[in-house]
Amino acid sequence: MSSENRVTLIAVIVAVIIGIVMQVVFKFPTIVSAVVALFLGILVGFIVYLITNFMDKRKR
């Protein structure tokens, strides 16, 4: 498993945990915490993508 995939997998797991914590603390419905976790996962995946592209450009 490549390092980018590992980081993305960890980020999605953390996003799901944050969504569950927000559901418990703020009494959100399950769908709200699922949407928050989805957007956090997409955001972190996009950030990892940008960092990977930046590092690839620097290596050239």
PQR file of N, CA, C, O and H, with PARSE charges and radii, in Angstrom:
ATOM      1  N   MET A   1       0.855  -1.176   0.000 -0.4000 1.5000
ATOM      2  CA  MET A   1       0.000   0.000   0.000 -0.0000 2.0000
ATOM      3  C   MET A   1       0.900   1.238   0.000  0.5500 1.7000
ATOM      4  O   MET A   1       1.818   1.344   0.813 -0.5500 1.4000
ATOM      5  N   SER A   2       0.631   2.164  -0.911 -0.4000 1.5000
ATOM      6  CA  SER A   2       1.458   3.362  -0.997 -0.0000 2.0000
ATOM      7  C   SER A   2       1.154   4.317   0.151  0.5500 1.7000
ATOM      8  O   SER A   2       0.125   4.209   0.818 -0.5500 1.4000
ATOM      9  H   SER A   2      -0.115   2.077  -1.571  0.4000 1.0000
ATOM     10  N   SER A   3       2.058   5.239   0.361 -0.4000 1.5000
ATOM     11  CA  SER A   3       1.906   6.160   1.495 -0.0000 2.0000
ATOM     12  C   SER A   3       0.712   7.096   1.304  0.5500 1.7000
ATOM     13  O   SER A   3       0.058   7.471   2.278 -0.5500 1.4000
ATOM     14  H   SER A   3       2.894   5.327  -0.181  0.4000 1.0000
ATOM     15  N   GLU A   4       0.423   7.479   0.046 -0.4000 1.5000
ATOM     16  CA  GLU A   4      -0.729   8.350  -0.192 -0.0000 2.0000
ATOM     17  C   GLU A   4      -2.029   7.633   0.154  0.5500 1.7000
ATOM     18  O   GLU A   4      -2.933   8.224   0.743 -0.5500 1.4000
ATOM     19  H   GLU A   4       0.954   7.174  -0.745  0.4000 1.0000
ATOM     20  N   ASN A   5      -2.118   6.365  -0.212 -0.4000 1.5000
ATOM     21  CA  ASN A   5      -3.326   5.602   0.108 -0.0000 2.0000
ATOM     22  C   ASN A   5      -3.480   5.428   1.611  0.5500 1.7000
ATOM     23  O   ASN A   5      -4.588   5.511   2.140 -0.5500 1.4000
ATOM     24  H   ASN A   5      -1.383   5.884  -0.691  0.4000 1.0000
ATOM     25  N   ARG A   6      -2.380   5.190   2.291 -0.4000 1.5000
ATOM     26  CA  ARG A   6      -2.422   5.019   3.740 -0.0000 2.0000
ATOM     27  C   ARG A   6      -2.869   6.309   4.423  0.5500 1.7000
ATOM     28  O   ARG A   6      -3.687   6.276   5.342 -0.5500 1.4000
ATOM     29  H   ARG A   6      -1.479   5.123   1.861  0.4000 1.0000
ATOM     30  N   VAL A   7      -2.332   7.443   3.976 -0.4000 1.5000
ATOM     31  CA  VAL A   7      -2.706   8.731   4.566 -0.0000 2.0000
ATOM     32  C   VAL A   7      -4.178   9.027   4.303  0.5500 1.7000
ATOM     33  O   VAL A   7      -4.882   9.510   5.191 -0.5500 1.4000
ATOM     34  H   VAL A   7      -1.667   7.470   3.230  0.4000 1.0000
ATOM     35  N   THR A   8      -4.643   8.745   3.102 -0.4000 1.5000
ATOM     36  CA  THR A   8      -6.044   8.986   2.777 -0.0000 2.0000
ATOM     37  C   THR A   8      -6.963   8.093   3.599  0.5500 1.7000
ATOM     38  O   THR A   8      -8.009   8.543   4.067 -0.5500 1.4000
ATOM     39  H   THR A   8      -4.072   8.354   2.381  0.4000 1.0000
ATOM     40  N   LEU A   9      -6.584   6.837   3.777 -0.4000 1.5000
ATOM     41  CA  LEU A   9      -7.382   5.919   4.582 -0.0000 2.0000
ATOM     42  C   LEU A   9      -7.456   6.385   6.032  0.5500 1.7000
ATOM     43  O   LEU A   9      -8.525   6.359   6.641 -0.5500 1.4000
ATOM     44  H   LEU A   9      -5.734   6.471   3.396  0.4000 1.0000
ATOM     45  N   ILE A  10      -6.335   6.807   6.578 -0.4000 1.5000
ATOM     46  CA  ILE A  10      -6.320   7.324   7.954 -0.0000 2.0000
ATOM     47  C   ILE A  10      -7.170   8.583   8.055  0.5500 1.7000
ATOM     48  O   ILE A  10      -7.889   8.770   9.036 -0.5500 1.4000
ATOM     49  H   ILE A  10      -5.466   6.829   6.083  0.4000 1.0000
ATOM     50  N   ALA A  11      -7.092   9.450   7.043 -0.4000 1.5000
ATOM     51  CA  ALA A  11      -7.875  10.687   7.056 -0.0000 2.0000
ATOM     52  C   ALA A  11      -9.369  10.400   7.024  0.5500 1.7000
ATOM     53  O   ALA A  11     -10.140  11.070   7.711 -0.5500 1.4000
ATOM     54  H   ALA A  11      -6.508   9.298   6.245  0.4000 1.0000
ATOM     55  N   VAL A  12      -9.784   9.424   6.247 -0.4000 1.5000
ATOM     56  CA  VAL A  12     -11.205   9.083   6.185 -0.0000 2.0000
ATOM     57  C   VAL A  12     -11.668   8.494   7.510  0.5500 1.7000
ATOM     58  O   VAL A  12     -12.769   8.797   7.970 -0.5500 1.4000
ATOM     59  H   VAL A  12      -9.157   8.880   5.689  0.4000 1.0000
ATOM     60  N   ILE A  13     -10.843   7.660   8.126 -0.4000 1.5000
ATOM     61  CA  ILE A  13     -11.196   7.098   9.434 -0.0000 2.0000
ATOM     62  C   ILE A  13     -11.336   8.203  10.474  0.5500 1.7000
ATOM     63  O   ILE A  13     -12.276   8.193  11.268 -0.5500 1.4000
ATOM     64  H   ILE A  13      -9.949   7.414   7.752  0.4000 1.0000
ATOM     65  N   VAL A  14     -10.405   9.157  10.472 -0.4000 1.5000
ATOM     66  CA  VAL A  14     -10.486  10.282  11.409 -0.0000 2.0000
ATOM     67  C   VAL A  14     -11.729  11.121  11.125  0.5500 1.7000
ATOM     68  O   VAL A  14     -12.384  11.586  12.059 -0.5500 1.4000
ATOM     69  H   VAL A  14      -9.641   9.165   9.827  0.4000 1.0000
ATOM     70  N   ALA A  15     -12.064  11.322   9.850 -0.4000 1.5000
ATOM     71  CA  ALA A  15     -13.259  12.095   9.498 -0.0000 2.0000
ATOM     72  C   ALA A  15     -14.524  11.409  10.001  0.5500 1.7000
ATOM     73  O   ALA A  15     -15.442  12.075  10.480 -0.5500 1.4000
ATOM     74  H   ALA A  15     -11.533  10.944   9.092  0.4000 1.0000
ATOM     75  N   VAL A  16     -14.577  10.091   9.898 -0.4000 1.5000
ATOM     76  CA  VAL A  16     -15.740   9.359  10.402 -0.0000 2.0000
ATOM     77  C   VAL A  16     -15.828   9.484  11.919  0.5500 1.7000
ATOM     78  O   VAL A  16     -16.915   9.670  12.466 -0.5500 1.4000
ATOM     79  H   VAL A  16     -13.831   9.550   9.509  0.4000 1.0000
ATOM     80  N   ILE A  17     -14.694   9.383  12.595 -0.4000 1.5000
ATOM     81  CA  ILE A  17     -14.689   9.532  14.061 -0.0000 2.0000
ATOM     82  C   ILE A  17     -15.146  10.929  14.456  0.5500 1.7000
ATOM     83  O   ILE A  17     -15.923  11.082  15.399 -0.5500 1.4000
ATOM     84  H   ILE A  17     -13.811   9.233  12.151  0.4000 1.0000
ATOM     85  N   ILE A  18     -14.671  11.953  13.742 -0.4000 1.5000
ATOM     86  CA  ILE A  18     -15.102  13.326  14.032 -0.0000 2.0000
ATOM     87  C   ILE A  18     -16.603  13.467  13.805  0.5500 1.7000
ATOM     88  O   ILE A  18     -17.288  14.123  14.590 -0.5500 1.4000
ATOM     89  H   ILE A  18     -14.040  11.829  12.976  0.4000 1.0000
ATOM     90  N   GLY A  19     -17.123  12.857  12.737 -0.4000 1.5000
ATOM     91  CA  GLY A  19     -18.563  12.899  12.481 -0.0000 2.0000
ATOM     92  C   GLY A  19     -19.361  12.247  13.591  0.5500 1.7000
ATOM     93  O   GLY A  19     -20.403  12.767  13.990 -0.5500 1.4000
ATOM     94  H   GLY A  19     -16.567  12.324  12.099  0.4000 1.0000
ATOM     95  N   ILE A  20     -18.888  11.110  14.098 -0.4000 1.5000
ATOM     96  CA  ILE A  20     -19.585  10.426  15.195 -0.0000 2.0000
ATOM     97  C   ILE A  20     -19.534  11.256  16.468  0.5500 1.7000
ATOM     98  O   ILE A  20     -20.534  11.366  17.176 -0.5500 1.4000
ATOM     99  H   ILE A  20     -18.041  10.688  13.773  0.4000 1.0000
ATOM    100  N   VAL A  21     -18.375  11.843  16.766 -0.4000 1.5000
ATOM    101  CA  VAL A  21     -18.253  12.689  17.964 -0.0000 2.0000
ATOM    102  C   VAL A  21     -19.179  13.888  17.858  0.5500 1.7000
ATOM    103  O   VAL A  21     -19.833  14.254  18.834 -0.5500 1.4000
ATOM    104  H   VAL A  21     -17.562  11.753  16.190  0.4000 1.0000
ATOM    105  N   MET A  22     -19.243  14.507  16.676 -0.4000 1.5000
ATOM    106  CA  MET A  22     -20.146  15.646  16.502 -0.0000 2.0000
ATOM    107  C   MET A  22     -21.597  15.222  16.663  0.5500 1.7000
ATOM    108  O   MET A  22     -22.410  15.977  17.196 -0.5500 1.4000
ATOM    109  H   MET A  22     -18.712  14.210  15.883  0.4000 1.0000
ATOM    110  N   GLN A  23     -21.926  14.021  16.207 -0.4000 1.5000
ATOM    111  CA  GLN A  23     -23.292  13.520  16.355 -0.0000 2.0000
ATOM    112  C   GLN A  23     -23.649  13.369  17.822  0.5500 1.7000
ATOM    113  O   GLN A  23     -24.754  13.723  18.232 -0.5500 1.4000
ATOM    114  H   GLN A  23     -21.265  13.408  15.774  0.4000 1.0000
ATOM    115  N   VAL A  24     -22.725  12.848  18.613 -0.4000 1.5000
ATOM    116  CA  VAL A  24     -22.997  12.628  20.036 -0.0000 2.0000
ATOM    117  C   VAL A  24     -23.037  13.950  20.794  0.5500 1.7000
ATOM    118  O   VAL A  24     -23.937  14.176  21.603 -0.5500 1.4000
ATOM    119  H   VAL A  24     -21.827  12.560  18.280  0.4000 1.0000
ATOM    120  N   VAL A  25     -22.067  14.823  20.537 -0.4000 1.5000
ATOM    121  CA  VAL A  25     -21.955  16.070  21.299 -0.0000 2.0000
ATOM    122  C   VAL A  25     -23.080  17.038  20.951  0.5500 1.7000
ATOM    123  O   VAL A  25     -23.703  17.610  21.845 -0.5500 1.4000
ATOM    124  H   VAL A  25     -21.336  14.640  19.880  0.4000 1.0000
ATOM    125  N   PHE A  26     -23.347  17.227  19.661 -0.4000 1.5000
ATOM    126  CA  PHE A  26     -24.321  18.226  19.234 -0.0000 2.0000
ATOM    127  C   PHE A  26     -25.699  17.646  18.942  0.5500 1.7000
ATOM    128  O   PHE A  26     -26.595  18.371  18.508 -0.5500 1.4000
ATOM    129  H   PHE A  26     -22.841  16.762  18.934  0.4000 1.0000
ATOM    130  N   LYS A  27     -25.880  16.345  19.175 -0.4000 1.5000
ATOM    131  CA  LYS A  27     -27.169  15.665  18.973 -0.0000 2.0000
ATOM    132  C   LYS A  27     -27.663  15.796  17.528  0.5500 1.7000
ATOM    133  O   LYS A  27     -28.853  15.990  17.281 -0.5500 1.4000
ATOM    134  H   LYS A  27     -25.153  15.757  19.527  0.4000 1.0000
ATOM    135  N   PHE A  28     -26.722  15.686  16.578 -0.4000 1.5000
ATOM    136  CA  PHE A  28     -27.077  15.724  15.166 -0.0000 2.0000
ATOM    137  C   PHE A  28     -27.710  14.403  14.755  0.5500 1.7000
ATOM    138  O   PHE A  28     -27.427  13.367  15.357 -0.5500 1.4000
ATOM    139  H   PHE A  28     -25.755  15.529  16.779  0.4000 1.0000
ATOM    140  N   PRO A  29     -28.567  14.428  13.732 -0.5600 1.5000
ATOM    141  CA  PRO A  29     -29.041  13.157  13.167  0.2800 2.0000
ATOM    142  C   PRO A  29     -27.882  12.412  12.488  0.5500 1.7000
ATOM    143  O   PRO A  29     -26.847  13.006  12.185 -0.5500 1.4000
ATOM    144  N   THR A  30     -28.061  11.147  12.260 -0.4000 1.5000
ATOM    145  CA  THR A  30     -26.997  10.332  11.670 -0.0000 2.0000
ATOM    146  C   THR A  30     -26.615  10.816  10.277  0.5500 1.7000
ATOM    147  O   THR A  30     -25.440  10.771   9.915 -0.5500 1.4000
ATOM    148  H   THR A  30     -28.902  10.665  12.506  0.4000 1.0000
ATOM    149  N   ILE A  31     -27.574  11.275   9.496 -0.4000 1.5000
ATOM    150  CA  ILE A  31     -27.282  11.708   8.130 -0.0000 2.0000
ATOM    151  C   ILE A  31     -26.384  12.939   8.128  0.5500 1.7000
ATOM    152  O   ILE A  31     -25.542  13.085   7.242 -0.5500 1.4000
ATOM    153  H   ILE A  31     -28.529  11.312   9.791  0.4000 1.0000
ATOM    154  N   VAL A  32     -26.550  13.821   9.101 -0.4000 1.5000
ATOM    155  CA  VAL A  32     -25.710  15.021   9.174 -0.0000 2.0000
ATOM    156  C   VAL A  32     -24.268  14.628   9.470  0.5500 1.7000
ATOM    157  O   VAL A  32     -23.344  15.141   8.839 -0.5500 1.4000
ATOM    158  H   VAL A  32     -27.234  13.702   9.821  0.4000 1.0000
ATOM    159  N   SER A  33     -24.071  13.730  10.416 -0.4000 1.5000
ATOM    160  CA  SER A  33     -22.702  13.310  10.733 -0.0000 2.0000
ATOM    161  C   SER A  33     -22.083  12.559   9.560  0.5500 1.7000
ATOM    162  O   SER A  33     -20.876  12.656   9.335 -0.5500 1.4000
ATOM    163  H   SER A  33     -24.821  13.313  10.929  0.4000 1.0000
ATOM    164  N   ALA A  34     -22.890  11.811   8.809 -0.4000 1.5000
ATOM    165  CA  ALA A  34     -22.370  11.110   7.633 -0.0000 2.0000
ATOM    166  C   ALA A  34     -21.927  12.100   6.559  0.5500 1.7000
ATOM    167  O   ALA A  34     -20.885  11.913   5.931 -0.5500 1.4000
ATOM    168  H   ALA A  34     -23.870  11.732   8.992  0.4000 1.0000
ATOM    169  N   VAL A  35     -22.714  13.147   6.348 -0.4000 1.5000
ATOM    170  CA  VAL A  35     -22.361  14.161   5.349 -0.0000 2.0000
ATOM    171  C   VAL A  35     -21.111  14.922   5.777  0.5500 1.7000
ATOM    172  O   VAL A  35     -20.240  15.193   4.950 -0.5500 1.4000
ATOM    173  H   VAL A  35     -23.561  13.299   6.858  0.4000 1.0000
ATOM    174  N   VAL A  36     -21.014  15.270   7.057 -0.4000 1.5000
ATOM    175  CA  VAL A  36     -19.825  15.960   7.566 -0.0000 2.0000
ATOM    176  C   VAL A  36     -18.593  15.080   7.385  0.5500 1.7000
ATOM    177  O   VAL A  36     -17.549  15.562   6.947 -0.5500 1.4000
ATOM    178  H   VAL A  36     -21.721  15.050   7.729  0.4000 1.0000
ATOM    179  N   ALA A  37     -18.702  13.805   7.713 -0.4000 1.5000
ATOM    180  CA  ALA A  37     -17.577  12.889   7.551 -0.0000 2.0000
ATOM    181  C   ALA A  37     -17.194  12.750   6.079  0.5500 1.7000
ATOM    182  O   ALA A  37     -16.011  12.674   5.748 -0.5500 1.4000
ATOM    183  H   ALA A  37     -19.551  13.414   8.069  0.4000 1.0000
ATOM    184  N   LEU A  38     -18.184  12.717   5.206 -0.4000 1.5000
ATOM    185  CA  LEU A  38     -17.914  12.619   3.774 -0.0000 2.0000
ATOM    186  C   LEU A  38     -17.146  13.839   3.284  0.5500 1.7000
ATOM    187  O   LEU A  38     -16.146  13.701   2.580 -0.5500 1.4000
ATOM    188  H   LEU A  38     -19.145  12.778   5.475  0.4000 1.0000
ATOM    189  N   PHE A  39     -17.607  15.034   3.652 -0.4000 1.5000
ATOM    190  CA  PHE A  39     -16.927  16.247   3.211 -0.0000 2.0000
ATOM    191  C   PHE A  39     -15.531  16.374   3.813  0.5500 1.7000
ATOM    192  O   PHE A  39     -14.612  16.831   3.133 -0.5500 1.4000
ATOM    193  H   PHE A  39     -18.420  15.146   4.224  0.4000 1.0000
ATOM    194  N   LEU A  40     -15.354  15.983   5.063 -0.4000 1.5000
ATOM    195  CA  LEU A  40     -14.017  16.007   5.657 -0.0000 2.0000
ATOM    196  C   LEU A  40     -13.088  15.032   4.940  0.5500 1.7000
ATOM    197  O   LEU A  40     -11.920  15.346   4.709 -0.5500 1.4000
ATOM    198  H   LEU A  40     -16.101  15.612   5.616  0.4000 1.0000
ATOM    199  N   GLY A  41     -13.590  13.867   4.592 -0.4000 1.5000
ATOM    200  CA  GLY A  41     -12.781  12.901   3.850 -0.0000 2.0000
ATOM    201  C   GLY A  41     -12.380  13.416   2.483  0.5500 1.7000
ATOM    202  O   GLY A  41     -11.239  13.243   2.056 -0.5500 1.4000
ATOM    203  H   GLY A  41     -14.539  13.612   4.780  0.4000 1.0000
ATOM    204  N   ILE A  42     -13.326  14.055   1.790 -0.4000 1.5000
ATOM    205  CA  ILE A  42     -13.028  14.629   0.476 -0.0000 2.0000
ATOM    206  C   ILE A  42     -12.011  15.754   0.606  0.5500 1.7000
ATOM    207  O   ILE A  42     -11.086  15.852  -0.201 -0.5500 1.4000
ATOM    208  H   ILE A  42     -14.253  14.196   2.136  0.4000 1.0000
ATOM    209  N   LEU A  43     -12.173  16.603   1.614 -0.4000 1.5000
ATOM    210  CA  LEU A  43     -11.253  17.722   1.820 -0.0000 2.0000
ATOM    211  C   LEU A  43      -9.836  17.231   2.081  0.5500 1.7000
ATOM    212  O   LEU A  43      -8.884  17.733   1.484 -0.5500 1.4000
ATOM    213  H   LEU A  43     -12.924  16.524   2.270  0.4000 1.0000
ATOM    214  N   VAL A  44      -9.694  16.263   2.962 -0.4000 1.5000
ATOM    215  CA  VAL A  44      -8.357  15.760   3.278 -0.0000 2.0000
ATOM    216  C   VAL A  44      -7.765  15.031   2.075  0.5500 1.7000
ATOM    217  O   VAL A  44      -6.567  15.143   1.815 -0.5500 1.4000
ATOM    218  H   VAL A  44     -10.468  15.856   3.448  0.4000 1.0000
ATOM    219  N   GLY A  45      -8.581  14.293   1.345 -0.4000 1.5000
ATOM    220  CA  GLY A  45      -8.090  13.639   0.134 -0.0000 2.0000
ATOM    221  C   GLY A  45      -7.599  14.649  -0.891  0.5500 1.7000
ATOM    222  O   GLY A  45      -6.586  14.422  -1.552 -0.5500 1.4000
ATOM    223  H   GLY A  45      -9.554  14.202   1.555  0.4000 1.0000
ATOM    224  N   PHE A  46      -8.305  15.756  -1.026 -0.4000 1.5000
ATOM    225  CA  PHE A  46      -7.889  16.808  -1.953 -0.0000 2.0000
ATOM    226  C   PHE A  46      -6.580  17.446  -1.502  0.5500 1.7000
ATOM    227  O   PHE A  46      -5.712  17.732  -2.326 -0.5500 1.4000
ATOM    228  H   PHE A  46      -9.128  15.941  -0.489  0.4000 1.0000
ATOM    229  N   ILE A  47      -6.436  17.667  -0.202 -0.4000 1.5000
ATOM    230  CA  ILE A  47      -5.195  18.240   0.324 -0.0000 2.0000
ATOM    231  C   ILE A  47      -4.025  17.293   0.081  0.5500 1.7000
ATOM    232  O   ILE A  47      -2.941  17.732  -0.305 -0.5500 1.4000
ATOM    233  H   ILE A  47      -7.141  17.434   0.468  0.4000 1.0000
ATOM    234  N   VAL A  48      -4.235  16.004   0.303 -0.4000 1.5000
ATOM    235  CA  VAL A  48      -3.179  15.016   0.029 -0.0000 2.0000
ATOM    236  C   VAL A  48      -2.828  15.018  -1.453  0.5500 1.7000
ATOM    237  O   VAL A  48      -1.655  14.907  -1.809 -0.5500 1.4000
ATOM    238  H   VAL A  48      -5.115  15.647   0.616  0.4000 1.0000
ATOM    239  N   TYR A  49      -3.825  15.142  -2.319 -0.4000 1.5000
ATOM    240  CA  TYR A  49      -3.591  15.207  -3.762 -0.0000 2.0000
ATOM    241  C   TYR A  49      -2.741  16.426  -4.125  0.5500 1.7000
ATOM    242  O   TYR A  49      -1.802  16.317  -4.913 -0.5500 1.4000
ATOM    243  H   TYR A  49      -4.778  15.232  -2.030  0.4000 1.0000
ATOM    244  N   LEU A  50      -3.069  17.581  -3.552 -0.4000 1.5000
ATOM    245  CA  LEU A  50      -2.294  18.791  -3.837 -0.0000 2.0000
ATOM    246  C   LEU A  50      -0.857  18.661  -3.351  0.5500 1.7000
ATOM    247  O   LEU A  50       0.075  19.056  -4.051 -0.5500 1.4000
ATOM    248  H   LEU A  50      -3.832  17.669  -2.912  0.4000 1.0000
ATOM    249  N   ILE A  51      -0.675  18.113  -2.161 -0.4000 1.5000
ATOM    250  CA  ILE A  51       0.678  17.941  -1.622 -0.0000 2.0000
ATOM    251  C   ILE A  51       1.473  16.974  -2.487  0.5500 1.7000
ATOM    252  O   ILE A  51       2.654  17.202  -2.744 -0.5500 1.4000
ATOM    253  H   ILE A  51      -1.432  17.792  -1.593  0.4000 1.0000
ATOM    254  N   THR A  52       0.838  15.898  -2.936 -0.4000 1.5000
ATOM    255  CA  THR A  52       1.519  14.926  -3.791 -0.0000 2.0000
ATOM    256  C   THR A  52       1.940  15.568  -5.106  0.5500 1.7000
ATOM    257  O   THR A  52       3.060  15.349  -5.568 -0.5500 1.4000
ATOM    258  H   THR A  52      -0.122  15.712  -2.727  0.4000 1.0000
ATOM    259  N   ASN A  53       1.060  16.356  -5.714 -0.4000 1.5000
ATOM    260  CA  ASN A  53       1.420  17.043  -6.957 -0.0000 2.0000
ATOM    261  C   ASN A  53       2.551  18.026  -6.734  0.5500 1.7000
ATOM    262  O   ASN A  53       3.451  18.129  -7.568 -0.5500 1.4000
ATOM    263  H   ASN A  53       0.150  16.534  -5.339  0.4000 1.0000
ATOM    264  N   PHE A  54       2.524  18.747  -5.628 -0.4000 1.5000
ATOM    265  CA  PHE A  54       3.573  19.714  -5.327 -0.0000 2.0000
ATOM    266  C   PHE A  54       4.911  19.011  -5.152  0.5500 1.7000
ATOM    267  O   PHE A  54       5.932  19.489  -5.647 -0.5500 1.4000
ATOM    268  H   PHE A  54       1.792  18.663  -4.951  0.4000 1.0000
ATOM    269  N   MET A  55       4.916  17.878  -4.452 -0.4000 1.5000
ATOM    270  CA  MET A  55       6.162  17.145  -4.228 -0.0000 2.0000
ATOM    271  C   MET A  55       6.685  16.554  -5.538  0.5500 1.7000
ATOM    272  O   MET A  55       7.896  16.523  -5.758 -0.5500 1.4000
ATOM    273  H   MET A  55       4.087  17.490  -4.050  0.4000 1.0000
ATOM    274  N   ASP A  56       5.788  16.084  -6.409 -0.4000 1.5000
ATOM    275  CA  ASP A  56       6.216  15.545  -7.702 -0.0000 2.0000
ATOM    276  C   ASP A  56       6.840  16.630  -8.573  0.5500 1.7000
ATOM    277  O   ASP A  56       7.828  16.375  -9.261 -0.5500 1.4000
ATOM    278  H   ASP A  56       4.804  16.110  -6.230  0.4000 1.0000
ATOM    279  N   LYS A  57       6.280  17.829  -8.553 -0.4000 1.5000
ATOM    280  CA  LYS A  57       6.833  18.926  -9.342 -0.0000 2.0000
ATOM    281  C   LYS A  57       8.199  19.344  -8.819  0.5500 1.7000
ATOM    282  O   LYS A  57       9.068  19.738  -9.598 -0.5500 1.4000
ATOM    283  H   LYS A  57       5.477  18.036  -7.994  0.4000 1.0000
ATOM    284  N   ARG A  58       8.396  19.263  -7.509 -0.4000 1.5000
ATOM    285  CA  ARG A  58       9.690  19.633  -6.936 -0.0000 2.0000
ATOM    286  C   ARG A  58      10.771  18.627  -7.285  0.5500 1.7000
ATOM    287  O   ARG A  58      11.938  18.995  -7.415 -0.5500 1.4000
ATOM    288  H   ARG A  58       7.691  18.943  -6.877  0.4000 1.0000
ATOM    289  N   LYS A  59      10.401  17.359  -7.439 -0.4000 1.5000
ATOM    290  CA  LYS A  59      11.391  16.323  -7.748 -0.0000 2.0000
ATOM    291  C   LYS A  59      11.918  16.450  -9.168  0.5500 1.7000
ATOM    292  O   LYS A  59      13.028  16.001  -9.455 -0.5500 1.4000
ATOM    293  H   LYS A  59       9.452  17.060  -7.334  0.4000 1.0000
ATOM    294  N   ARG A  60      11.142  17.052 -10.058 -0.4000 1.5000
ATOM    295  CA  ARG A  60      11.569  17.185 -11.454 -0.0000 2.0000
ATOM    296  C   ARG A  60      12.585  18.227 -11.615  0.5500 1.7000
ATOM    297  O   ARG A  60      13.052  18.468 -12.728 -0.5500 1.4000
ATOM    298  H   ARG A  60      10.241  17.416  -9.824  0.4000 1.0000
TER
END
